[in-house]
Amino acid sequence: MDISEMIRDKKVLVTGGTGTVGKKLAKRLLELDAAVVRIYSRDEHKQFIIQEQFTYQGLDMKRMRFFLGDVRDKERLQRAMEDIDIVFHLAALKHVPACEYNPSEAVKTNVLGTQNVIDCAIKTGVSAVVYSSTDKAASPTNTMGASKLLAERLISSADHWKGPQQIKFLSVRFGNIINSRGSVVPLFEKQIVRGRPVTVTDPDMTRFFMSADRAVELILKSLAMSRGGETFVFKMPVLKVGDLARAVVENSGKDVETSIIGLRPGEKMFEELMSEEESVRALENDELFIILPYNHDRREYQECYANARLAECSTYSSTDADLLKLQDIKDMLNGHIY
């Protein structure tokens, strides 16, 4: 289905809609003529800022609604989801060290909050739920990744036990979003402004990165492609953290030193977007992998996706992909879509 046709005149809810990707997604949904876009988040200040920004940009605020609430609060969430067609579930605790030191809080938001979204979606009769996941869910070594993987499994499972409801559940797995609130780029920029050394965990650490605009494009593309229950894994650019720090410093035009501080709790030198176990039930094309639910024979479902072929049985990690050159990283920082 065409993405414009898929969104036009639909009522949409975005949990975590005040985040970097959520804000971009809300704007794109308005541009695609969604009838209503509801932002659901727990931060009233960020909601106020978005209202100011969107008004200044000339967007139609009559189609925007703002709900204060937490995905942990099932009653409030169900109220926000009433009469909604499509749910984009972006709300999560994403900071690795914070989740490592507060694992019970990560479970409450990332796992139980996702189950609340599923339950409310089935009860209110929405047509689709799109869950935004992370590369850290593949072979997780930290609490945040483990909680996001469990949420993915809940989403995939929900597509089976939803009963007679005409609703599809799917997940989209990303790496890091450049210039997002949780990325290292704003930290580097603050350190440069203050004249302090740029702190790098390890210059050889590799990470998947993409722009928020590209993430929104791929979220919508996944919804259009989905048959239900899949996890979509997009092939993303890879960079070294040391090269990213150098690009930020050179863009600033200042002479700033770099300080290596070592890995933080829960971090690893590379990231995976797909494990070897997942690749056994995956399809792929030039742009993405499609991890099918456990009870799906990938040969039978191959024809359901354009240009799909059987994926090779191996991991897809940041050590395998070609690295972005320094100028490519600068282009990404300057707003070009990757």
C-alpha positions as CSV (number, residue, x, y, z in Angstrom):
1,M,0.0,0.0,0.0
2,D,1.2,3.5,-0.8
3,I,2.3,5.3,2.4
4,S,0.3,8.5,1.6
5,E,-2.9,6.4,1.2
6,M,-2.1,4.4,4.3
7,I,-1.9,7.6,6.5
8,R,-4.4,9.9,4.8
9,D,-7.5,10.6,7.0
10,K,-6.3,8.2,9.7
11,K,-6.2,9.0,13.4
12,V,-2.7,8.3,14.8
13,L,-1.2,8.0,18.3
14,V,2.5,8.4,18.9
15,T,3.7,7.3,22.3
16,G,7.0,9.0,23.3
17,G,6.0,11.6,20.7
18,T,8.2,14.4,22.2
19,G,11.4,12.5,21.5
20,T,13.7,13.2,18.5
21,V,12.1,10.6,16.2
22,G,8.6,11.0,17.6
23,K,8.6,14.7,16.8
24,K,9.8,14.1,13.3
25,L,7.2,11.4,12.9
26,A,4.4,13.6,14.1
27,K,5.4,16.3,11.6
28,R,5.6,13.8,8.7
29,L,2.1,12.4,9.6
30,L,0.6,15.9,9.4
31,E,2.3,16.3,6.0
32,L,0.7,13.0,4.9
33,D,-2.7,14.4,5.8
34,A,-3.5,12.3,8.9
35,A,-6.9,13.3,10.3
36,V,-5.5,13.6,13.9
37,V,-2.0,13.1,15.4
38,R,-2.0,12.5,19.2
39,I,1.2,12.9,21.1
40,Y,1.3,10.8,24.3
41,S,4.2,11.6,26.7
42,R,4.9,12.4,30.3
43,D,6.8,15.7,29.8
44,E,4.6,18.7,29.6
45,H,7.5,21.1,28.9
46,K,8.5,19.2,25.7
47,Q,4.9,19.1,24.6
48,F,4.7,22.9,25.0
49,I,8.0,23.3,23.0
50,I,6.6,21.1,20.2
51,Q,3.4,23.2,20.0
52,E,5.5,26.3,19.7
53,Q,7.8,24.9,17.0
54,F,5.0,23.4,14.9
55,T,3.0,26.6,15.1
56,Y,6.0,28.6,14.0
57,Q,6.5,26.2,11.1
58,G,2.9,26.8,9.9
59,L,1.7,23.2,10.6
60,D,-2.1,22.6,11.1
61,M,-2.3,22.5,14.9
62,K,-6.1,21.8,14.7
63,R,-5.1,18.2,13.9
64,M,-2.7,17.9,16.8
65,R,-3.7,16.6,20.3
66,F,-1.4,16.4,23.3
67,F,-2.0,13.8,26.1
68,L,0.0,13.8,29.3
69,G,0.6,10.3,30.4
70,D,2.9,7.3,30.9
71,V,2.7,4.0,29.1
72,R,2.9,2.4,32.6
73,D,-0.6,3.9,33.2
74,K,-2.9,1.5,31.4
75,E,-6.1,3.4,32.1
76,R,-4.8,6.7,30.8
77,L,-3.2,5.0,27.8
78,Q,-6.5,3.4,26.8
79,R,-8.2,6.8,27.0
80,A,-5.6,8.2,24.7
81,M,-6.0,5.3,22.3
82,E,-9.8,5.6,21.9
83,D,-10.9,6.0,18.2
84,I,-7.3,5.6,17.0
85,D,-6.4,3.8,13.8
86,I,-2.6,3.4,14.0
87,V,-0.3,3.4,17.0
88,F,3.4,4.2,16.8
89,H,5.0,3.0,20.1
90,L,8.2,5.0,20.6
91,A,8.1,5.5,24.4
92,A,11.0,3.8,26.2
93,L,13.8,4.1,28.6
94,K,16.8,4.1,26.3
95,H,19.9,5.2,28.3
96,V,22.1,2.2,28.8
97,P,23.8,3.1,32.1
98,A,20.5,4.4,33.6
99,C,18.8,1.1,32.8
100,E,21.7,-0.9,34.1
101,Y,21.5,0.8,37.5
102,N,17.7,0.8,37.5
103,P,16.7,-2.5,35.9
104,S,13.2,-2.6,37.5
105,E,12.4,0.8,36.0
106,A,13.4,-0.4,32.5
107,V,11.1,-3.4,32.9
108,K,8.2,-1.3,34.0
109,T,8.5,1.1,31.0
110,N,10.0,-1.1,28.2
111,V,8.3,-4.4,29.0
112,L,5.1,-3.8,31.0
113,G,4.5,-0.5,29.2
114,T,4.6,-2.3,25.8
115,Q,2.2,-5.0,27.1
116,N,-0.1,-2.1,28.1
117,V,0.1,-0.7,24.6
118,I,-0.8,-4.2,23.2
119,D,-3.7,-4.7,25.5
120,C,-5.2,-1.2,24.9
121,A,-4.7,-1.6,21.1
122,I,-6.7,-4.9,21.1
123,K,-9.4,-3.5,23.4
124,T,-9.8,-0.2,21.4
125,G,-9.7,-1.9,18.0
126,V,-6.8,-0.1,16.3
127,S,-5.6,-1.4,12.9
128,A,-1.8,-1.5,13.5
129,V,0.8,-1.1,16.2
130,V,4.4,-0.3,15.1
131,Y,7.0,-0.7,17.9
132,S,10.3,1.1,17.7
133,S,13.2,-1.1,18.9
134,T,17.0,-0.9,19.0
135,D,20.1,-2.7,17.8
136,K,20.8,-3.4,21.5
137,A,18.0,-5.9,21.4
138,A,20.1,-8.3,19.2
139,S,22.1,-10.6,21.4
140,P,21.7,-8.2,24.4
141,T,24.4,-7.7,26.9
142,N,22.7,-5.0,29.0
143,T,19.4,-4.4,30.7
144,M,18.1,-1.9,28.2
145,G,18.7,-4.3,25.2
146,A,17.2,-7.3,27.1
147,S,14.1,-5.3,27.9
148,K,13.7,-4.1,24.3
149,L,14.1,-7.7,23.0
150,L,11.4,-8.9,25.4
151,A,9.2,-6.1,24.2
152,E,9.8,-7.2,20.6
153,R,8.8,-10.7,21.5
154,L,5.6,-9.4,23.1
155,I,4.8,-7.5,19.9
156,S,5.4,-10.5,17.7
157,S,3.5,-12.8,20.0
158,A,0.5,-10.4,20.1
159,D,0.0,-10.8,16.4
160,H,-0.9,-14.5,17.1
161,W,-3.1,-14.2,20.2
162,K,-5.0,-11.1,19.1
163,G,-8.0,-13.3,18.2
164,P,-10.4,-12.1,15.6
165,Q,-9.2,-8.5,15.7
166,Q,-8.1,-7.1,12.3
167,I,-4.9,-5.6,13.7
168,K,-1.2,-6.1,12.9
169,F,1.7,-5.8,15.2
170,L,5.3,-5.2,14.0
171,S,8.7,-4.0,15.2
172,V,11.3,-1.8,13.6
173,R,14.9,-2.1,14.8
174,F,17.3,0.8,14.5
175,G,20.7,1.8,15.7
176,N,21.6,5.3,17.0
177,I,19.9,8.4,15.8
178,I,22.4,11.2,14.9
179,N,21.9,14.4,16.9
180,S,19.2,12.9,19.1
181,R,18.8,13.8,22.7
182,G,20.3,10.5,23.8
183,S,23.2,10.5,21.4
184,V,26.8,11.5,22.1
185,V,26.8,14.4,19.6
186,P,25.0,16.9,21.9
187,L,27.4,15.9,24.7
188,F,30.4,16.5,22.4
189,E,29.1,19.9,21.4
190,K,28.5,21.0,25.0
191,Q,32.0,19.9,25.9
192,I,33.5,21.9,23.0
193,V,31.5,25.0,23.9
194,R,32.8,24.7,27.5
195,G,36.4,24.3,26.3
196,R,36.6,20.8,27.8
197,P,38.1,17.7,26.3
198,V,35.7,15.6,24.2
199,T,35.2,12.4,26.1
200,V,35.3,9.2,24.0
201,T,34.7,5.8,25.4
202,D,37.0,4.1,22.8
203,P,37.8,5.6,19.4
204,D,37.6,2.2,17.8
205,M,34.1,1.5,19.0
206,T,31.7,1.0,16.1
207,R,28.1,2.0,16.0
208,F,25.1,2.0,13.6
209,F,23.9,5.6,12.9
210,M,21.1,7.2,10.9
211,S,19.2,10.5,10.7
212,A,15.8,11.0,12.4
213,D,14.3,11.7,9.0
214,R,15.6,8.4,7.6
215,A,14.2,6.6,10.7
216,V,10.8,8.1,10.1
217,E,10.9,7.1,6.5
218,L,11.7,3.5,7.4
219,I,9.1,3.2,10.1
220,L,6.4,4.2,7.6
221,K,7.9,1.8,5.0
222,S,7.8,-1.1,7.5
223,L,4.1,-0.4,8.2
224,A,3.3,-0.5,4.5
225,M,5.2,-3.8,4.0
226,S,4.1,-5.7,7.1
227,R,1.9,-8.7,7.1
228,G,2.1,-8.9,10.9
229,G,4.5,-10.2,13.5
230,E,7.8,-9.2,11.8
231,T,10.8,-7.4,13.0
232,F,12.2,-5.1,10.3
233,V,16.0,-4.5,10.5
234,F,17.3,-1.8,8.2
235,K,20.9,-1.9,6.9
236,M,22.4,1.2,8.4
237,P,25.6,3.2,8.0
238,V,28.4,2.4,10.5
239,L,31.0,4.7,11.9
240,K,33.8,4.7,14.5
241,V,33.0,6.8,17.6
242,G,36.5,8.3,17.3
243,D,35.7,9.5,13.8
244,L,32.4,10.9,15.0
245,A,34.2,12.9,17.7
246,R,36.7,14.2,15.1
247,A,33.9,15.2,12.8
248,V,32.1,17.2,15.5
249,V,35.3,18.9,16.6
250,E,36.2,19.8,13.0
251,N,32.7,21.1,12.3
252,S,33.1,23.4,15.4
253,G,36.3,25.0,14.0
254,K,37.9,24.8,17.5
255,D,41.0,23.1,18.7
256,V,39.8,20.7,21.4
257,E,41.5,17.6,22.8
258,T,40.0,14.2,23.1
259,S,40.0,12.1,26.3
260,I,39.5,8.3,26.3
261,I,37.4,7.3,29.3
262,G,36.7,3.6,28.6
263,L,33.5,1.6,28.3
264,R,30.6,2.3,30.6
265,P,28.5,-0.4,32.3
266,G,26.6,-2.4,29.8
267,E,28.4,-1.1,26.7
268,K,30.4,-3.2,24.2
269,M,32.8,-2.4,21.4
270,F,30.4,-3.2,18.5
271,E,26.6,-3.5,18.0
272,E,24.5,-6.1,16.3
273,L,21.3,-5.5,14.4
274,M,20.5,-9.1,13.8
275,S,21.8,-12.3,15.6
276,E,22.7,-15.5,13.8
277,E,19.7,-17.2,15.4
278,E,17.4,-14.6,14.0
279,S,19.0,-14.8,10.5
280,V,17.8,-18.4,10.2
281,R,14.2,-17.2,9.9
282,A,15.0,-13.9,8.0
283,L,14.5,-12.7,4.5
284,E,16.3,-9.7,3.1
285,N,16.5,-7.3,0.2
286,D,19.1,-4.6,-0.6
287,E,17.7,-2.3,2.1
288,L,16.6,-4.4,5.0
289,F,16.2,-7.8,6.8
290,I,12.8,-9.1,7.7
291,I,12.9,-11.4,10.7
292,L,9.7,-13.6,10.6
293,P,7.9,-15.0,13.7
294,Y,8.9,-18.4,14.8
295,N,6.1,-20.3,13.2
296,H,6.6,-18.8,9.7
297,D,8.4,-20.8,7.0
298,R,10.5,-18.1,5.2
299,R,10.3,-19.9,1.9
300,E,6.5,-19.7,2.0
301,Y,6.5,-16.0,2.9
302,Q,9.2,-14.9,0.5
303,E,6.8,-13.9,-2.2
304,C,4.9,-11.6,0.3
305,Y,7.7,-9.0,0.2
306,A,9.1,-7.3,-2.9
307,N,12.5,-8.5,-4.1
308,A,13.0,-10.6,-1.0
309,R,15.5,-13.5,-0.8
310,L,16.6,-15.8,1.9
311,A,19.0,-14.1,4.3
312,E,22.4,-15.7,4.9
313,C,22.7,-17.4,8.2
314,S,25.1,-15.0,10.1
315,T,25.1,-12.0,12.4
316,Y,24.7,-8.5,11.0
317,S,27.0,-6.4,13.2
318,S,28.8,-3.1,13.0
319,T,32.1,-4.9,12.5
320,D,30.9,-6.3,9.2
321,A,29.6,-3.2,7.4
322,D,31.7,-0.6,5.5
323,L,32.6,2.4,7.7
324,L,31.5,5.9,6.8
325,K,34.3,8.2,5.8
326,L,34.9,11.4,7.8
327,Q,33.2,13.6,5.2
328,D,30.2,11.3,5.1
329,I,29.9,11.7,8.9
330,K,30.1,15.5,8.5
331,D,27.3,15.4,5.9
332,M,25.2,13.3,8.2
333,L,25.7,15.9,11.0
334,N,24.7,18.7,8.7
335,G,21.3,17.1,8.1
336,H,21.8,15.0,5.0
337,I,19.7,11.8,5.1
338,Y,21.5,8.5,5.6
